Structure formats: structure tokens, C-alpha cells
């Protein structure tokens, strides 16, 4: 039997009392991690009000302000304390603000119980923290066969887990039956599922009916005795361009789905608010019957994992975001940026409609959201096509999951016609 630090034992007892199924979902790392409240950080917190504070490794001017270079301070209109360390949990006010925004963007969360978001260094780090907390070597992560290749680095190379695939699309929609089969194969036990909507690489978000069907399958599997960690990679959340598509995160249903279902929502401003280099994300937990102590235990474990890997997330980025979220013009500006992408999607649909001959060269994979769409070239090698497009058409694309991924997010609207014309022409040339 493993022996854990007394702080870890305390968090594990909080989970064991009333939610033992959640404790069983944790990896060995997840069970052993804790936040070091009695270490340097805890002692520093206790000394905050002291007149002479010689506790933490930051430097201050003699007047008590951060010892920052004036040339750097002049570049950013933020308080000097933005140059200091942020807490490993993240800036408290930003966590609270993001929690409020979750309900604004997902009205179905109103009145439901879930944790306060813990700050991560954007989505990739959030995925890694999910691996830290929930994956032991040899565990499986159930994902669709059209997936972001970084999952292999994070889960397989990072934590020794295996990726278990199921078919993504059937009859132009999400293959819920294939998902259910993969989820329920084998004897009842722990399952780790990753759902990514809008999906990278396909740019597909499930329809409202598909979302209900997915959640129903998860609930049935939980009722059959499976303990299911559902990791939601919501990196592109909110970027939905068609009616009838799920506008809210699946987290809305998962937080009170079943005691055996733990929702882990990973999201952040990277794509939602167009701040790719800020490297700020959030990790939020929820399950049916959760109480404050159990959710706090998960927050503490997540913050402990953050502390043990990167210490904390950029205070400057968090401060700027907090100012942005409380700015009166934030919502209007965000809507304008969304329309830039939505107009490109409308242009893509118009272009494809105007050129039915393109169907002879490539199949368009279902898409309705996010930054991307995919096509399946007909009769050519994808890698040869990629190189041909660069060499002779001045066009760059990505080969991923056996498809060609097109990032319309980075293509000005005036080049949309040329993008597809070049694709069609290059395929025809390679088939000659």
C-alpha cells in the first residue's frame, strides 16, 4: 500500500468521504500530489502582514514596489506587482472572473455545483495536468480517430498511456455508436475519455441532438458501473458558425450527470480571446453530488501539480486578461473578431457551392466551427500533395490524421477562392 504525504492523505480523505469513486479515478501521481500549504508558500502567506517580510524569493524596491526595470514597466500599462509571481492556483480575481464567464457562455451551468477554475499554462499544459492526475502507465484514453497529434506527446510519451480510437464520422455526423462501443468494451472499471469540440483537426462540433446522445451514452455507461473521467478539450469553445450545433460545453450536462462521471473542463483565452502567446488556461472539475471539500481537494491537487511542474502561470498575462474581461468594450470587440472568422466560413461554403467540380478532387469532411476544416484528396498521396502545393502554388497546408487540414483562421477572406482552386489544380496535376 502506498504511503502518501500527510497533506495528500488529507485531500484523499476529503474525497474518500462521500466520493470514493472520484478518488479511484486518480492516478498514483494524482493520489500522491498535494498543495504545499505548510511549505515556503504557506509560510510566506502567513508573513504577508509582517512589517519585515524576509520569506519569498522576489525583490522589492525600498518603497515596497516590485524591483522592476523601468524600460519594461513602460511597455505595459499594469501595476508593478504584475512582475511578481502569481499563485499556483492562479490570480484569485481572474479565477473568479473566468468562473462567472463560464456561466455567461454556458447558461445551463447556472445553479449547478462545480469547482473554481485552476489556472494552467494554456490548454496543452492543462491536458498534461489531466494526464498527471488521472493516467497511470498503460491506462487508455478513448478518443476519436481524427485527433490532434499533440495528444500522443502529452498522454503517450508523457504519461505512458495508450490512445484507444473509435470512428469519428458516420453519415455526415458524429459516430455516437462507435463512441459507445469503445467506452463500454471490457469489464466495468475506470475509463478516461477525451472529447474535443470544436474538434482539431476537423472543425466539427456535435449537433444538439448528438450532444444529448453522447451524454446519454456516458450516463448509461456510468450506471453500468464504469467510473468515467471525461476530459473536455474546449480550446475552441464558442466558435460555432451554424444553427443546430451545440452552443454549450458538454460540461453543463456532465457536472450533474452521475456520481461516477467526473467532468474536467479545459479551456482558456488562447483561441476564445485570440491571445495565443499569453499561455493561460483553466481547469475546472464537476461531478454529481460534489461538495465544497471534495471540489477543493481536486483544486488543491491540480494546483499542486502546477506547482510541481511550472510553479505558476505568467502573472503579467493573467493581469492583462483580467483587465480585458472587466473592460466595457470587451464583449463588442470579441463579437467583431468572431465575425471575421464566421465570414470566412460563409465564403468557404459559397466557394464550394460555386465549384461542384471540386468534388472530383477532394471530399469535404464535416465542419461547422473552430479554426479548421479538412478535406480528403481523391487519388493522390497527401504528402506529395502538400509538397506540390508549397513548391508550385505558394500554398501551405497540414497533413494530419490521414487528411489535409486547412486553417481558415489564418487565410484572409480574399484568398479563400485561390486556396481551393490551388488544391483542385494540384490534385488534378498529380493525377495526370
WOSULSUL-V32041 format. One record per pair of residues at least 24 apart in sequence whose ideal C-beta (glycine too) atoms are under 10 Angstrom apart, sorted by the first residue. I is the first residue (numbers start at 1). J is the second residue. D is the distance in whole Angstrom. If there is no record, write none. Layout:
i-><I/I>
j-><J/J>
d-><D/D>
//
This chain:
i-><2/2/2/3/4/4/4/4/4/5/5/5/5/5/5/6/6/7/7/7/7/7/7/7/7/7/7/8/8/8/8/8/8/8/8/9/10/10/10/10/11/11/11/11/11/11/11/11/11/11/12/12/13/13/14/14/14/14/14/14/14/14/14/15/15/15/15/15/15/15/16/16/17/17/17/17/18/18/18/18/18/18/19/19/19/19/19/19/19/19/19/19/19/19/20/20/21/21/21/21/21/21/21/21/21/21/21/21/22/22/22/22/22/22/22/22/22/22/22/22/22/22/23/23/23/24/24/24/24/25/25/25/25/25/25/25/25/25/25/25/25/25/26/26/26/26/26/26/26/26/26/26/27/27/27/27/27/27/27/27/27/27/27/27/27/27/28/28/28/29/29/29/29/29/29/29/29/29/29/30/30/30/30/30/30/30/30/30/30/30/30/30/31/31/32/32/33/33/33/33/33/33/33/33/33/33/33/33/34/34/34/34/34/34/34/34/35/35/35/35/35/35/35/35/35/35/35/35/35/35/36/36/36/36/36/36/37/37/39/41/41/41/41/41/41/41/44/45/56/56/57/58/58/58/59/59/60/66/72/76/76/76/77/77/78/78/78/78/78/78/79/79/81/81/82/82/82/82/82/82/82/82/82/83/83/83/84/84/84/85/85/85/85/85/86/86/86/86/86/86/86/86/86/86/86/87/87/87/87/87/87/87/87/87/88/88/88/88/88/88/88/88/88/88/88/88/88/88/88/89/89/89/89/89/89/89/89/89/89/89/89/89/90/90/90/90/90/90/90/90/90/90/90/90/90/90/90/91/91/91/91/91/91/91/91/91/91/92/92/93/93/93/93/93/94/94/94/94/94/94/94/94/94/94/94/94/94/94/95/95/95/95/95/95/96/97/97/97/97/97/98/98/98/98/98/98/98/98/98/98/98/99/99/100/101/101/101/101/101/101/101/102/102/102/102/102/102/102/102/103/104/105/105/105/105/105/105/105/105/106/106/106/106/106/106/106/106/106/106/106/107/107/107/108/108/108/108/108/108/108/109/109/109/109/109/109/109/109/109/110/111/112/112/112/112/112/112/112/112/113/113/113/113/113/113/113/113/113/113/113/114/114/114/114/114/114/114/114/114/114/114/114/114/115/115/115/115/115/115/115/115/115/115/115/115/115/115/115/115/115/115/116/116/116/116/116/116/117/117/117/117/117/117/117/117/117/117/117/118/118/118/118/118/118/118/118/118/118/118/118/118/118/118/119/119/119/119/119/119/119/119/119/119/119/119/119/119/120/120/120/120/120/120/120/120/120/120/120/120/120/120/120/121/121/121/121/121/121/121/121/121/121/121/121/122/122/122/122/122/122/122/122/122/122/122/122/122/122/122/122/122/122/123/123/123/123/123/123/123/123/123/123/123/123/123/123/123/123/123/124/124/124/124/124/124/124/124/124/124/124/125/125/125/125/125/125/125/125/125/125/125/125/126/126/126/126/126/126/126/126/126/126/126/126/126/126/126/126/127/127/127/127/127/127/127/127/127/127/127/127/127/127/128/128/128/128/128/128/128/128/128/129/129/129/129/129/129/129/129/129/129/129/129/129/130/130/130/130/130/130/130/130/130/130/130/130/130/130/131/131/131/131/131/131/131/131/131/132/132/132/132/132/132/132/132/132/133/133/133/133/133/133/133/133/133/133/134/134/134/134/134/134/134/134/135/135/135/135/135/135/135/135/136/136/136/137/137/138/139/139/139/139/139/140/140/140/140/140/140/140/140/141/141/141/141/141/141/141/142/142/142/142/142/142/142/142/142/142/142/142/142/143/143/143/143/143/143/143/143/143/143/144/144/144/144/144/144/144/144/144/144/144/144/144/144/145/145/145/145/145/146/146/146/146/146/146/146/146/146/146/146/146/146/147/147/147/147/147/147/147/147/147/148/148/148/148/148/148/148/148/148/148/148/149/149/149/149/149/150/151/151/151/151/154/155/155/155/161/163/164/164/164/168/168/168/168/168/168/169/169/169/169/171/172/172/173/173/173/173/173/173/173/174/174/174/174/174/174/174/174/174/174/174/174/175/176/176/176/176/176/176/176/176/176/177/177/179/179/179/179/179/180/180/180/180/180/180/180/181/183/183/183/183/183/183/183/183/183/183/184/184/184/184/184/186/187/187/188/188/188/188/188/188/188/189/189/189/189/190/190/190/190/190/191/191/191/191/191/191/191/191/191/191/192/192/192/192/192/192/192/193/193/193/193/193/193/193/193/193/193/194/194/194/194/194/194/194/195/195/195/195/195/195/195/195/195/196/196/196/196/196/196/196/196/197/197/197/197/197/197/197/197/197/197/197/197/197/198/198/198/198/198/198/198/198/198/198/198/198/198/198/198/198/198/198/199/199/199/199/199/199/199/199/199/200/200/200/200/200/200/200/200/200/200/200/200/201/201/201/201/201/201/201/201/201/201/201/201/201/201/201/201/202/202/202/202/202/202/202/202/202/202/202/202/202/203/203/203/203/203/203/203/203/203/203/203/203/203/203/203/203/203/203/203/204/204/204/204/204/204/204/204/204/204/205/205/205/205/205/205/205/205/205/205/205/205/205/205/206/206/206/206/206/207/207/207/207/207/207/208/208/208/208/208/208/209/209/210/210/210/211/211/211/211/211/211/211/211/212/212/212/214/214/214/214/215/215/215/215/215/215/215/216/216/218/218/218/218/218/218/218/218/219/219/219/219/219/219/219/220/221/221/221/222/222/222/222/222/222/222/223/223/223/224/225/226/226/226/227/227/227/227/227/228/228/228/228/228/228/228/228/229/229/229/229/229/229/229/230/230/230/230/230/230/230/230/231/231/231/231/231/231/232/232/232/232/232/232/233/233/233/233/234/234/234/234/234/234/234/234/234/235/235/235/235/235/235/235/235/235/236/236/236/236/236/236/236/236/236/237/237/237/237/237/237/237/237/238/238/238/238/238/238/238/238/239/239/239/239/239/239/239/239/239/239/239/240/240/240/240/240/241/241/241/241/241/241/241/241/241/241/241/241/241/242/242/242/242/242/242/243/244/245/245/246/246/247/249/251/251/251/252/254/254/254/255/255/255/255/255/255/256/256/256/256/256/257/257/257/258/258/258/259/259/259/259/260/260/261/261/261/262/262/262/262/262/263/263/264/264/268/269/269/269/269/269/269/271/271/271/272/272/273/273/273/273/273/273/273/274/274/274/274/274/274/274/275/275/275/275/277/277/278/278/278/278/278/278/278/279/279/279/279/280/280/280/280/280/280/281/282/340/340/340/341/341/341/341/341/341/343/343/344/344/344/344/344/344/344/344/344/345/345/345/345/345/346/346/347/347/347/347/347/347/347/348/348/348/348/348/348/348/348/348/350/350/351/351/351/351/351/351/352/352/354/354/355/355/355/355/357/357/358/358/358/358/358/359/360/360/360/360/361/361/361/361/361/361/361/361/361/361/362/362/362/362/362/362/363/364/364/365/365/365/365/367/367/370/370/370/371/371/371/371/371/371/372/372/372/372/372/372/372/372/373/373/373/373/373/373/374/374/374/374/374/374/374/374/375/375/375/375/375/375/375/376/376/376/377/377/377/377/377/377/377/377/378/378/379/379/379/379/380/380/380/380/380/380/381/384/384/385/385/385/385/385/386/387/388/388/388/388/388/388/389/389/389/389/389/389/390/391/392/392/392/392/393/393/393/393/393/393/393/393/394/394/395/395/395/395/395/395/395/397/397/397>
j-><28/31/32/32/28/31/32/33/34/32/33/34/36/38/304/34/38/33/34/35/36/37/38/39/42/300/304/32/33/34/35/297/300/301/304/34/34/37/297/300/35/293/294/296/297/298/299/300/301/304/297/301/293/297/291/292/293/294/295/296/297/298/300/290/293/294/295/297/298/301/294/297/291/293/294/297/259/289/290/291/293/294/259/262/287/288/289/290/291/293/294/295/297/298/227/259/190/222/225/227/228/258/259/260/261/262/287/289/227/229/259/260/261/262/285/287/289/290/294/295/297/298/227/294/297/189/190/227/260/133/134/190/191/192/227/228/229/260/261/262/264/287/132/133/134/135/136/190/229/262/298/301/130/131/132/133/134/135/136/137/139/159/161/190/192/229/135/136/137/131/132/133/134/135/136/159/301/305/308/129/130/131/132/133/134/135/136/298/301/302/304/305/133/301/301/304/129/132/133/300/301/302/303/304/305/306/307/308/297/300/301/303/304/305/307/308/87/88/89/297/299/300/301/302/303/304/305/306/307/308/88/300/303/304/307/308/300/304/307/85/87/88/303/307/311/312/85/87/84/85/85/83/84/85/83/84/84/315/316/316/319/320/320/323/315/316/319/320/322/323/319/323/315/319/314/315/316/317/318/319/320/322/323/315/316/319/315/316/319/311/312/313/314/315/119/280/311/312/313/314/315/316/317/318/319/118/119/303/306/307/312/313/315/318/118/119/300/302/303/304/305/306/307/308/309/310/311/312/313/116/117/118/119/299/300/302/303/304/306/307/312/313/116/117/118/119/120/280/281/282/283/303/306/312/313/315/318/119/280/312/313/315/317/318/319/321/322/116/119/318/319/322/325/326/119/280/282/313/315/317/318/319/320/321/322/323/325/326/119/282/284/299/318/322/322/321/322/324/325/326/267/268/269/280/281/282/284/318/321/322/325/282/284/325/267/269/272/273/282/325/330/237/249/251/252/265/267/282/284/252/331/234/237/238/247/248/249/267/272/234/237/238/247/248/249/250/251/252/255/265/247/248/252/247/248/249/251/252/253/255/248/249/251/252/255/256/265/284/286/252/256/251/252/253/255/256/286/288/290/255/256/286/287/288/289/290/291/292/294/295/251/252/254/255/256/263/265/284/285/286/287/290/295/255/263/264/265/283/284/285/286/287/290/292/294/295/296/297/298/299/302/282/284/285/295/296/299/265/266/267/268/281/282/283/284/285/299/302/281/282/283/284/285/298/299/300/301/302/303/304/305/306/313/268/280/281/282/283/302/303/306/312/313/314/317/318/321/266/267/268/279/280/281/282/283/302/303/305/306/309/310/313/268/278/279/280/281/306/309/310/312/313/314/317/235/266/267/268/269/270/271/275/276/277/278/279/280/281/282/313/314/317/148/150/196/233/234/235/236/266/267/268/270/271/279/280/281/282/283/148/150/151/153/154/233/235/266/270/279/281/154/266/268/279/280/281/283/305/306/309/310/313/154/231/233/234/235/264/265/266/267/268/281/282/283/284/302/306/151/153/154/155/158/194/196/231/233/235/264/266/281/283/153/154/155/158/159/305/306/309/310/154/264/266/281/283/301/302/303/304/305/306/309/310/154/155/159/192/194/229/231/232/233/264/266/283/302/305/155/156/158/159/160/161/192/231/305/158/159/301/302/304/305/306/308/309/229/231/264/283/285/298/301/302/304/305/159/161/190/192/229/231/262/264/159/160/161/162/190/192/229/231/160/161/190/161/162/162/164/190/191/192/229/164/182/185/186/190/191/192/193/165/191/192/193/194/229/231/166/179/182/183/185/191/192/193/194/195/228/230/231/168/179/182/192/193/194/195/196/231/233/168/169/174/175/178/179/182/194/195/196/199/202/204/401/169/175/178/401/402/196/199/200/201/202/204/365/374/400/401/402/403/405/194/196/199/200/201/202/233/400/401/194/196/199/200/201/233/235/372/400/401/405/200/201/398/400/401/200/194/196/200/233/194/192/194/231/192/194/191/192/193/199/202/204/365/366/401/202/204/365/366/366/365/366/204/206/207/209/210/213/366/199/202/204/205/206/207/209/210/211/213/214/366/210/206/209/210/211/212/213/214/216/217/213/217/210/213/214/217/218/213/214/216/217/218/220/221/217/214/217/218/220/221/222/224/226/228/230/217/220/221/224/226/226/225/226/221/222/224/225/226/227/260/225/226/227/228/226/227/228/229/260/218/221/222/226/227/228/229/230/260/261/227/228/229/230/231/262/264/218/221/226/228/229/230/231/232/261/264/229/230/231/232/233/264/266/230/231/232/233/234/249/250/251/254/231/232/233/234/235/236/266/370/232/233/234/235/236/237/240/245/246/249/250/369/370/233/234/235/236/237/238/239/240/241/245/246/271/367/368/369/370/371/372/233/236/365/366/367/369/370/372/374/233/235/236/271/370/371/372/374/400/401/405/407/365/367/370/371/372/373/374/398/399/400/401/403/404/405/406/407/365/366/367/368/369/370/372/373/374/400/401/403/405/236/239/241/345/365/366/367/368/369/370/371/372/373/374/405/406/407/408/409/245/365/366/367/368/369/370/372/373/374/236/237/239/240/241/242/245/246/247/366/367/368/369/370/245/246/250/368/369/242/243/244/245/246/368/243/244/245/246/247/248/244/246/244/245/246/245/246/247/248/249/250/252/253/246/250/253/246/250/253/254/250/252/253/254/257/258/261/253/257/250/253/254/257/258/260/261/263/253/254/257/258/260/261/288/258/258/260/261/257/258/259/260/261/262/288/258/260/261/260/260/258/260/261/258/259/260/261/262/254/257/258/260/261/262/263/287/260/261/262/263/264/285/287/254/257/261/262/263/264/265/287/262/263/264/265/266/283/263/264/265/266/267/284/264/265/266/267/265/266/267/268/271/272/281/282/284/266/267/268/270/271/272/281/370/371/267/270/271/272/369/370/371/372/409/265/266/267/268/271/272/369/370/267/271/272/273/334/338/369/370/271/272/338/341/342/345/368/369/370/371/409/338/342/368/369/370/338/341/342/343/344/345/346/348/349/367/368/369/370/342/345/349/367/368/369/368/368/368/369/368/369/369/284/284/285/286/286/286/287/288/284/285/286/287/288/290/286/287/288/289/290/286/287/288/287/288/289/287/288/289/290/287/288/286/287/288/286/287/288/290/298/287/288/298/302/321/317/318/320/321/324/325/370/371/409/334/338/321/324/325/330/333/334/337/333/334/337/338/340/341/409/317/320/321/324/314/317/313/314/316/317/318/320/321/310/313/314/317/313/314/317/318/320/321/313/313/409/412/413/369/370/371/408/409/413/413/416/371/408/409/410/411/412/413/415/416/369/370/373/408/416/413/416/408/411/413/414/415/416/417/373/406/408/411/413/416/417/419/420/416/417/416/417/418/419/420/421/416/420/417/420/417/420/421/424/424/428/420/421/423/424/427/424/424/427/428/431/385/420/423/424/425/426/427/428/430/431/403/404/420/423/424/427/403/406/420/401/403/404/405/406/408/407/408/409/405/406/407/408/409/410/398/400/405/406/407/408/409/410/403/404/405/406/407/408/398/400/401/402/403/404/405/406/403/404/405/406/420/423/427/402/403/404/403/404/423/424/426/427/430/431/427/431/427/428/430/431/426/427/428/429/430/431/430/426/430/423/426/427/429/430/426/426/422/425/426/427/429/430/419/422/423/425/426/427/426/426/422/425/426/429/418/419/421/422/423/425/426/429/418/422/419/420/421/422/423/425/426/422/423/426>
d-><7/7/7/9/10/6/5/9/8/7/9/6/9/10/10/9/9/9/4/7/7/7/7/9/10/8/8/5/6/4/9/10/9/8/8/8/8/10/8/9/8/9/9/8/4/8/10/6/6/9/8/9/9/9/9/10/5/6/9/7/4/9/9/10/9/6/10/5/8/9/10/10/9/8/8/10/9/7/9/7/8/7/7/9/7/10/7/7/8/9/5/10/9/10/10/10/9/9/10/5/10/10/6/5/9/8/9/10/8/9/8/9/10/6/9/6/10/8/7/10/9/8/10/9/9/9/7/6/10/9/6/6/9/8/5/8/5/9/10/6/10/9/10/6/6/10/9/10/9/10/9/8/10/8/7/6/5/5/5/9/7/8/9/10/10/10/10/6/9/9/5/7/9/8/8/8/9/8/9/10/10/10/7/4/6/9/9/9/6/9/10/8/9/9/9/9/10/7/7/9/5/8/9/4/5/10/9/7/9/6/7/9/5/10/10/10/10/7/8/10/8/4/7/9/5/4/9/9/7/10/9/10/10/7/7/9/8/10/9/9/8/7/10/8/10/10/10/9/9/8/9/9/5/6/10/9/9/10/10/7/9/7/9/8/9/7/5/6/9/7/7/10/8/8/9/5/5/9/8/4/8/10/10/7/7/9/6/10/10/7/6/10/10/6/7/10/9/5/6/7/4/9/9/6/8/10/8/8/10/9/6/9/9/10/8/8/10/9/5/8/9/5/4/9/10/9/7/5/8/8/9/6/7/7/8/8/4/10/8/9/9/10/9/7/6/3/8/8/10/8/10/8/8/8/6/9/6/7/10/10/9/7/10/5/7/9/6/9/10/9/9/6/10/9/7/8/9/10/10/10/5/8/10/6/5/10/8/10/6/8/10/9/9/10/10/8/6/10/5/7/8/8/9/9/10/5/8/10/9/9/8/9/8/9/10/10/9/10/10/7/10/10/8/8/9/8/8/9/7/10/9/10/7/6/9/8/8/9/9/10/9/10/8/5/6/10/7/5/10/9/9/7/8/10/5/9/9/4/8/9/8/8/7/6/7/10/10/10/9/10/10/9/8/10/5/6/7/10/10/7/8/7/9/9/9/6/8/8/10/7/8/10/9/5/9/8/8/6/7/3/9/7/7/10/10/10/9/9/6/4/7/10/8/9/9/4/7/9/6/5/9/9/8/9/8/8/6/8/10/8/9/9/4/7/5/9/9/9/10/7/5/8/9/9/5/9/9/4/5/10/9/7/10/9/6/7/6/8/9/9/7/8/5/10/10/7/10/8/10/7/9/8/4/7/5/8/10/9/6/10/9/7/9/10/5/7/7/8/9/6/9/5/8/9/9/9/10/6/9/5/10/9/9/9/8/5/6/4/9/8/10/9/10/9/10/7/8/5/10/6/7/6/6/8/9/10/5/9/10/10/6/10/9/7/10/9/9/9/9/8/9/9/10/8/10/7/9/10/8/8/7/8/10/9/8/10/9/9/9/4/8/7/5/7/5/10/9/10/7/10/5/8/9/8/10/7/7/9/10/6/9/10/9/5/9/6/8/9/10/7/10/10/9/8/9/6/9/6/10/10/5/7/8/10/9/9/9/8/8/8/5/10/9/6/7/7/9/9/5/10/6/4/9/7/9/9/10/9/7/9/9/10/5/9/8/8/9/10/8/9/10/8/6/7/10/6/9/9/8/6/5/8/8/8/4/8/5/10/10/6/9/10/8/8/9/7/9/7/10/7/9/6/10/4/9/10/9/9/8/7/10/10/9/5/8/6/9/8/7/8/5/6/9/7/7/5/7/9/9/10/10/9/10/9/10/8/5/8/8/9/9/4/9/8/8/8/8/9/9/8/8/7/9/9/9/9/9/9/7/9/10/7/9/6/5/8/8/7/8/5/8/7/10/8/7/8/8/8/9/10/9/6/10/7/8/4/7/8/9/10/8/9/10/9/9/10/6/8/9/7/9/10/9/10/9/8/10/8/9/9/9/9/8/7/8/9/9/9/8/8/7/6/10/10/6/9/8/7/9/6/10/7/9/10/7/9/5/8/10/5/9/8/8/8/9/8/9/6/10/10/5/6/9/6/9/9/10/9/7/6/9/9/9/9/4/9/8/7/10/10/7/7/9/5/10/10/7/8/10/8/8/5/7/7/9/9/9/9/10/6/4/5/8/10/8/7/7/10/8/5/8/7/10/9/7/9/5/7/5/7/9/9/10/10/8/5/8/7/10/9/7/9/10/6/7/5/7/9/10/10/9/8/5/8/6/9/9/7/7/6/7/9/10/6/10/10/9/8/4/8/7/8/9/9/8/8/7/10/8/8/9/9/7/8/7/7/8/10/9/8/4/8/9/6/7/9/9/10/9/8/8/4/3/8/8/9/8/10/10/9/8/7/8/9/8/7/7/10/7/8/6/10/9/10/8/10/9/10/9/10/5/9/5/7/10/5/6/7/9/4/9/9/5/7/6/9/9/8/7/7/5/10/8/8/8/8/9/9/9/8/9/4/7/6/4/7/4/5/7/9/9/9/8/9/9/8/5/5/6/7/8/9/9/9/8/9/9/6/9/9/5/6/9/10/9/6/4/7/7/5/8/9/10/9/10/5/6/7/9/10/6/7/5/8/9/8/9/10/9/7/9/4/10/8/9/6/9/8/9/10/8/9/7/9/10/6/9/4/7/6/10/9/9/10/9/8/7/6/8/9/6/10/9/9/5/5/9/7/10/9/9/8/9/7/4/8/4/5/10/9/7/8/10/9/8/10/7/9/10/9/5/8/8/9/9/8/6/5/7/9/10/10/8/5/9/6/10/10/6/9/6/7/5/7/9/10/9/9/5/9/7/10/7/7/5/6/8/9/10/9/6/8/6/6/4/8/9/9/10/9/10/7/7/7/6/5/8/8/8/9/9/9/5/8/7/4/6/9/9/9/10/6/9/8/6/9/9/9/9/6/10/9/8/9/10/7/8/7/6/8/9/10/5/5/7/9/10/9/7/4/8/9/8/5/10/9/5/8/10/9/9/6/6/9/10/8/9/9/4/8/10/9/5/6/10/9/10/10/7/10/7/9/7/8/9/9/9/3/7/7/8/8/8/5/8/9/9/8/6/8/6/9/6/5/5/9/8/9/9/6/7/8/5/10/9/8/7/10/9/9/9/9/10/10/6/8/9/8/7/8/8/10/7/7/8/9/10/7/8/10/8/6/10/10/10/10/8/8/7/8/10/8/9/7/9/4/8/7/7/10/7/6/6/6/7/5/6/9/6/8/10/9/10/8/10/9/7/7/6/10/6/10/10/5/8/10/7/8/5/10/6/9/10/8/7/10/9/10/9/10/5/9/10/5/8/7/9/6/9/10/6/10/9/8/9/9/6/6/10/8/6/9/10/7/9/10/9/7/8/7/7/10/6/9/8/5/9/10/8/9/8/10/10/9/7/5/9/9/4/6/10/8/10/7/9/6/7/6/9/10/10/10/6/9/9/9/9/10/9/8/10/10/6/7/4/8/9/9/5/7/5/7/7/10/10/10/8/5/9/6/9/8/8/9/4/6/5/7/7/5/9/7/9/7/10/8/6/7/8/6/8/10/9/5/9/10/7/8/7/10/8/5/8/5/9/9/4/6/8/9/6/8/6/6/10/6/9/10/10/10/5/9/7/6/10/6/7/9/5/9/10/10/9/9/7/8/9/9/9/4/8/7/6/9/9/8/6/10/10/5/7/10/8/9/8/10>
//
